Amino acid sequence: MRRFLMRISFGLILASLVLNAVLVVLFSWTYTALTQETLVATVYFTKPYDSSGFHIAHLNGENGKVVGDFKIYGEQWRIDAKFMKMKYWSTLLKLDSRYVLERFEGRYKKSEDQNTQQKLSHDLGENTLLDRFTLLGWNPFVDIEYGSSVYQEITLNQRFEIYKTPTGFVIRRVPLAVDAHTIQK
């Protein structure tokens, strides 16, 4: 009888350890899926000597692919996108949120300046619908579609990294490597 109880105890301890290990793996997988950030674009700025109040934005897309160099006015910059947020349970199945970058432009801090000063907007891509599966007009994986926009102060000698999260975009600043060719005044 004593041997039987030892085996049962050992089995229960082993089962609880396995269950705990499975729960830790599932928790970390869930946490990763719900907090994942994916780099979608980078931008840095230069200011020509004859700038007359504008900056040149050097925008790169995913995998460093050059999107273009854009002339913009203002103290800030903004990037707009069409965003498709997936339901949380579909995010756990690794069905990531989707986006299409639509517009890049300069921005002024004061609304008065925004309404009266020179400005330029640049289209970044076709205004296409995001690919999606629908069943009689209903998509079981998509939570909502909306526009997502982020903006930041224009800072020379900084690279801005735009990341996609499950719910929209975030920006992170990274110092540019400074050499004789990138120093801005």
VENTA-V220492 format. One record per helix or strand. SS is the DSSP state (a for helix, b for strand). FROM is the first residue (numbers start at 0). LEN is the number of residues. If there is no record, write none. Layout:
ss->[SS & SS]
from->[FROM & FROM]
len->[LEN & LEN]
This chain:
ss->[a & b & b & a & b & b & a & b & a & b & b & b & b & b & b]
from->[1 & 37 & 53 & 61 & 65 & 75 & 87 & 97 & 110 & 120 & 134 & 137 & 141 & 157 & 168]
len->[34 & 9 & 7 & 3 & 8 & 11 & 5 & 10 & 6 & 3 & 1 & 1 & 12 & 7 & 7]
